[in-house]
Amino acid sequence: METPSIELIKRQFFQMVPIRLFNWGIGDSKELSSFYAKPEVQDEFYEKIINDAIFTKFPCSPNYTLNFFKAYIKILESQQENEISENILEYYLQLMMETKRVSGPPTEACFKTYYLDENCNSWITIKEDQRLISQGTTGLRTWEASLNIAEYFKSHPETIQNKSVLELGSGVGFLGLYCSHAGAKQVIMTDYSEHVLTGLENNIRLNCQQCPNASSSRLSWEDLEESEVANHQFDLVIGTDVTYDAAIIPVLVRVFKHFLVRGSEVILAATIRNQQTFDQLGISTDEEGIKVENLPLCQEGQFFYREEIAQVVILKLSLEASQ
């Protein structure tokens, strides 16, 4: 738990952390409501969240925003010391009138902003879907494994700084853009679906000032030798949640070996949703003479992820000594 602050709230709100998982900071409900109701804290909340230029230009989902403000107003109403700021109350009332309530799972794409430091001075904004599967693909949203491995890279910056990076299965592009922002000298993000690539390219343009050395390329793992990236020399190859289908894992592992032979380091994050599917990764790496090492998971820090969904592992792949 962190000390209550507007920056703590801002980082979670812009990332659209589910309200039930929100961390409002250390303290009991009375202490928290007393802190957030202080007039100067309410003024800071209005300026840094409601009046923020990023929120104005790239808003979160309207229904999520309404649910967040309901929770925030409830905290303010639970104390008697200070009145609710007129600016905040006026915004909330306007939000209630303008937001069309939607029952069931959210369907519209929206913006999420991932702040990269505790003071919210640097960020990546991603347009992504809120559904698990959209238009026949899972590649239109940021998954927990990407946040886990970004947390690892943040704790081990030497892994990516001044490195040329290839990402497999980039999806909406959060991790590749994070690597670019965190000091990689080149990042090429790849995917196969044309629809996913369109969204990825839009997000690269959206973050071009913060991540000027990021680009995208279409890549079929089965046709690697014919791709633009096959003969490139990469320092690091990364992937998250690319081991979701046992049928494609042998092909994927051969892609890993292709780059390992050329001297690349390979690090991936995997969510173990099905043990048999994950076991196929071990079988395929054994067959190709690849050693798999578990890297330590970092505690949730800069990013917020739902650890209860499934087990996430971070793996480093290397060639066996005899290779």
C-alpha positions in Angstrom: 0.0 0.0 0.0 1.1 3.5 -0.7 0.7 6.8 1.0 -2.6 8.5 -0.2 -2.0 11.0 -2.9 -3.6 12.4 -6.0 -0.8 10.9 -8.1 -1.6 7.4 -6.7 -5.3 7.9 -7.7 -4.3 9.4 -11.1 -2.1 6.5 -12.1 -4.9 4.0 -11.4 -7.7 6.0 -12.8 -6.0 6.7 -16.2 -5.1 3.0 -16.4 -8.8 2.1 -15.6 -8.0 -0.1 -12.7 -11.3 -1.8 -11.7 -12.9 0.2 -8.9 -13.2 -2.9 -6.6 -9.4 -3.2 -6.8 -8.6 0.5 -6.3 -5.9 1.3 -3.8 -6.8 4.6 -2.2 -3.7 4.5 0.1 -2.7 3.6 3.6 -5.2 4.3 6.3 -8.7 3.4 7.5 -11.8 4.8 5.7 -12.1 7.7 8.1 -8.5 8.8 7.6 -8.7 8.5 3.8 -12.0 10.4 3.6 -10.5 13.1 5.8 -7.4 13.4 3.6 -9.2 13.5 0.2 -11.8 15.9 1.5 -9.3 18.6 2.4 -10.0 21.7 0.2 -6.5 21.9 -1.1 -6.5 18.1 -2.0 -9.9 18.5 -3.8 -8.4 21.5 -5.7 -5.4 19.4 -6.6 -7.7 16.5 -7.7 -9.7 18.8 -10.0 -6.5 20.3 -11.6 -4.5 17.0 -12.0 -7.4 14.7 -13.0 -10.5 16.5 -14.3 -8.7 19.4 -15.8 -5.7 17.3 -17.1 -4.9 17.9 -20.8 -4.5 14.1 -21.4 -7.8 13.3 -19.9 -9.5 16.0 -22.0 -7.9 14.7 -25.2 -7.8 10.9 -24.5 -10.6 10.2 -22.0 -11.2 6.9 -20.3 -14.4 5.0 -20.9 -17.4 7.1 -19.9 -19.0 4.4 -17.8 -15.7 3.7 -16.0 -15.3 7.4 -15.4 -18.8 7.6 -13.9 -18.2 4.6 -11.7 -14.9 6.1 -10.5 -16.5 9.4 -9.6 -19.3 7.7 -7.8 -16.7 5.9 -5.6 -14.8 9.2 -5.1 -17.9 11.2 -4.2 -18.9 8.5 -1.7 -15.5 8.9 0.0 -16.0 12.7 0.2 -19.5 12.3 1.6 -18.4 10.0 4.4 -16.9 12.9 6.3 -18.4 16.0 7.8 -15.4 18.3 8.0 -15.4 19.8 4.5 -17.9 20.3 1.8 -17.4 18.8 -1.6 -15.8 21.2 -4.1 -18.3 23.0 -6.3 -16.1 22.2 -9.4 -16.0 18.5 -8.6 -19.7 18.3 -7.8 -20.6 20.2 -11.0 -18.5 17.9 -13.1 -20.0 14.8 -11.4 -23.5 16.0 -12.0 -22.8 16.8 -15.6 -21.2 13.4 -16.0 -24.3 11.6 -14.7 -26.5 13.5 -17.1 -24.3 12.9 -20.2 -23.3 9.3 -19.7 -25.4 6.7 -21.2 -25.5 3.7 -18.9 -24.6 0.4 -20.6 -25.5 -3.0 -19.1 -23.3 -6.0 -19.6 -19.6 -6.0 -20.6 -18.2 -2.8 -22.1 -18.1 -2.8 -25.9 -16.4 0.4 -27.0 -12.7 0.9 -27.4 -11.2 3.7 -25.2 -8.0 5.3 -24.2 -5.8 4.1 -21.3 -2.8 6.1 -20.1 0.0 4.3 -18.3 2.1 6.6 -16.3 5.8 5.6 -16.1 6.8 7.3 -12.9 5.3 8.0 -9.5 4.9 11.7 -10.2 3.0 11.2 -13.5 5.6 13.1 -15.6 5.9 10.6 -18.4 3.3 8.3 -20.0 2.1 6.1 -22.8 -1.4 6.4 -24.1 -3.0 3.4 -25.7 -6.3 3.0 -27.5 -7.5 -0.4 -26.7 -10.6 -2.6 -26.5 -12.2 -3.5 -23.2 -13.4 -6.9 -24.3 -11.3 -10.0 -23.9 -12.0 -11.0 -27.5 -12.9 -8.5 -30.2 -13.2 -9.0 -33.9 -11.9 -12.6 -33.5 -8.6 -11.7 -31.8 -7.3 -11.2 -28.3 -4.7 -8.6 -29.6 -6.8 -5.5 -29.0 -6.1 -4.9 -25.3 -3.2 -4.8 -22.9 -2.9 -8.0 -20.8 -1.6 -8.5 -17.2 1.5 -10.3 -18.5 2.6 -7.2 -20.3 2.3 -5.1 -17.2 4.2 -7.7 -15.2 7.1 -7.8 -17.6 7.2 -4.0 -17.9 7.5 -3.9 -14.1 10.4 -6.3 -14.4 12.1 -4.1 -17.0 11.6 -1.1 -14.8 13.4 -2.9 -12.0 16.1 -4.1 -14.4 16.6 -1.2 -16.8 19.9 -2.5 -18.1 17.9 -5.3 -19.8 16.5 -2.9 -22.4 18.6 0.3 -22.3 20.5 0.9 -25.6 19.3 -2.4 -26.9 17.7 -3.2 -30.2 14.4 -5.0 -29.4 12.0 -7.2 -31.4 8.6 -7.9 -30.0 6.5 -10.8 -31.1 2.7 -10.6 -30.8 2.7 -6.9 -29.9 -1.1 -6.4 -29.9 -1.9 -2.8 -29.0 1.8 -2.0 -28.4 2.1 -1.2 -24.7 5.2 -3.2 -24.0 7.1 -2.3 -27.1 6.3 1.4 -26.5 7.4 1.1 -22.9 10.7 -0.4 -24.1 11.2 2.5 -26.5 10.4 5.1 -23.8 12.7 3.4 -21.3 15.8 3.7 -23.4 15.9 1.0 -26.1 17.7 2.2 -29.2 15.3 0.5 -31.6 12.0 -1.3 -31.1 10.3 -3.2 -33.9 6.8 -4.5 -32.9 5.2 -7.3 -34.8 1.9 -9.0 -35.2 0.1 -10.9 -38.0 -3.6 -9.7 -38.0 -4.1 -6.7 -40.3 -6.7 -5.4 -37.9 -4.4 -5.6 -34.9 -1.6 -4.0 -36.9 -3.8 -1.0 -37.8 -4.5 -0.4 -34.1 -0.8 -0.9 -33.3 0.3 1.6 -35.9 -2.2 4.1 -34.6 -0.8 3.8 -31.1 2.7 4.2 -32.4 1.7 7.5 -34.0 -0.1 8.5 -30.8 3.1 8.2 -28.9 5.6 9.2 -31.6 7.1 12.1 -29.6 7.8 9.9 -26.5 8.8 6.9 -28.5 10.4 8.1 -31.8 12.4 4.9 -32.4 9.4 2.5 -32.4 8.0 0.9 -35.6 5.8 -2.0 -36.6 6.1 -4.9 -39.1 3.8 -7.8 -40.1 5.2 -11.1 -39.2 4.0 -14.7 -39.7 5.9 -17.0 -37.5 5.5 -19.8 -40.0 7.1 -17.7 -42.7 9.8 -16.1 -40.6 12.6 -16.6 -43.2 10.6 -14.4 -45.7 10.0 -11.6 -43.3 11.7 -8.2 -43.0 13.1 -9.0 -39.5 14.6 -12.4 -40.1 18.1 -11.2 -40.8 18.2 -8.3 -38.4 20.5 -8.5 -35.5 18.5 -7.9 -32.3 19.9 -7.7 -28.8 16.6 -8.7 -27.2 13.5 -10.6 -28.4 10.4 -10.3 -26.2 6.9 -11.6 -26.2 3.9 -11.6 -23.8 1.0 -14.1 -23.8 2.2 -15.7 -27.1 2.0 -19.2 -25.7 -1.8 -19.4 -25.6 -2.3 -22.2 -28.2 -0.4 -25.5 -27.9 -0.6 -26.0 -31.7 1.5 -22.9 -32.5 4.1 -23.3 -29.7 6.5 -25.5 -31.7 6.5 -22.9 -34.5 7.0 -20.1 -32.0 9.9 -21.9 -30.3 11.6 -22.3 -33.7 11.3 -18.5 -34.0 13.0 -18.1 -30.7 15.8 -20.4 -31.7 16.3 -18.5 -34.9 17.2 -15.4 -33.0 19.0 -17.2 -30.1 21.4 -18.7 -32.7 22.1 -15.1 -33.9 23.0 -14.0 -30.4 19.7 -12.5 -29.2 18.5 -12.7 -25.6 14.9 -13.9 -25.4 12.6 -13.0 -22.5 8.9 -13.7 -22.5 6.0 -13.4 -20.0 3.3 -16.1 -20.0 0.0 -16.4 -18.3 -0.7 -20.0 -17.3 -4.4 -20.4 -18.0 -4.1 -24.0 -19.1 -1.3 -26.2 -17.7 -1.2 -28.6 -20.6 -0.7 -25.7 -23.0 2.1 -24.3 -20.9 3.7 -27.7 -20.6 3.9 -27.8 -24.4 6.4 -24.9 -24.2 8.7 -27.0 -22.0 8.4 -30.0 -24.5 9.1 -27.8 -27.5 12.1 -26.0 -25.9 13.6 -29.3 -24.8 13.3 -30.6 -28.4 15.0 -27.6 -29.8 17.8 -27.6 -27.2 16.6 -24.4 -25.4 17.0 -23.9 -21.7 14.2 -22.1 -19.8 15.0 -20.1 -16.7 12.4 -18.5 -14.5 13.1 -14.8 -13.7 11.8 -13.2 -10.5 8.4 -11.5 -10.6 8.4 -7.9 -9.2 5.9 -6.7 -6.8 3.2 -4.4 -8.2 4.7 -1.0 -8.2 4.3 1.5 -11.1 1.7 -0.5 -12.9 -1.5 -2.2 -11.6 -2.5 -5.7 -12.5 -4.9 -8.3 -11.3 -2.8 -11.0 -9.8 -5.8 -13.2 -9.0 -6.7 -13.8 -12.6 -4.0 -16.4 -13.4 -0.4 -17.2 -12.7 2.1 -15.1 -14.7 5.7 -16.3 -15.2 8.6 -14.4 -16.7 11.0 -16.7 -18.6 14.5 -16.3 -20.1 15.4 -18.6 -22.9 18.9 -19.6 -23.9 20.6 -22.3 -26.0 21.9 -25.3 -24.2 25.7 -25.5 -23.9 25.9 -28.1 -26.6 24.1 -25.9 -29.1 
